């Protein structure tokens, strides 16, 4: 049996995390128990611990979505328990803040990532950070079912912007409103649609800023949408913007690339390992309204660039399809599963 520990919180309106994507795929081949869907962080930690304790005799391997901030301690505690009972565990590295975590908690990190069966990174960015610190890491990127994303080749674009993420300070959603304001000075028809749940109160900051800048009429906020809903919505928009200050290997950006949306993104964390600037997307410095608007204006005025980015992005994400990546997971897990 595989015990998979992570945050299963979509029923509370949060964006589904990787555990909710990978679990159904692994369950087609293995017996998988996924935890936890407790909203409270402490209760979630207790739920994970109890699942490990009560199933310890049946568990062949523990998979842990390993985040770099406060949730890092889930990984630390679960790895301690796994080692105590002699159960192999596999952390999947999440979050762009692991550079700081490795520095701030070196002893705890050494325990977690040296005693693991294997450390998995969905981004080359995090893999490089861990390798430099002396850890062994295998790269298995996040996946999407590419065939489910209808490709719409963009031959030209209008200033119709799409932003898909949780409303969280980390993702700097207010920057999207500032971009909208500046673009409207030159393109009064500019529109921005923001899709995602509110995570830390940032949604209110966005609406307040839009009102302050008098662009509320050009801003559409949908809240959280299902995957099918926002994919359908994307057909009405032409440019995907990713304003985040920290990032790793964001699935929303991969999805936008699959849909044929030209992507303009900050160049933070793992993004430059995902997007090749001027080839399959455009990269800008973080928290920079001017750089974003300049690159968006490039797209509006250069149809050849739009076509190149749209086609190249779709071709790149074909490598992130489950049918390609599943064998990496099978090769990792099969030797650990008792037949």
Buried (B, 14 or more C-beta within 10 A) or exposed (E): BBBBBBBBBBEEEBBBBBBBBBBEBBBEBBEBBBBBBBEEBEEBBEBBBEBBEEBBEEBBBBBBBBBBBEBBBBBBBBBBBBBEEEBBBBBBBBBBBBBEBBEEBEEBBBBBBEEBBBBBBBBBBBBBBBBEBEBEBEBBBBBBBBEEBEBEEBEEBBBBBBBBBBBBBBBBBBBBBBBBBBBBEEBEEBBBBBBBBBBEEBBEBBBEBBEEBEBBEBBBBEEBBEBEEBBEBBEEBBBBBBBBBBBBBBBBBBBBBBBBBBBBBBBBBBBBBBBBBBEBBBBBEBBBBEBBBBBBBBBBEBEEBBBBBBBBBBEBBEEBBBEEBBEBBBEBBEEBBEE
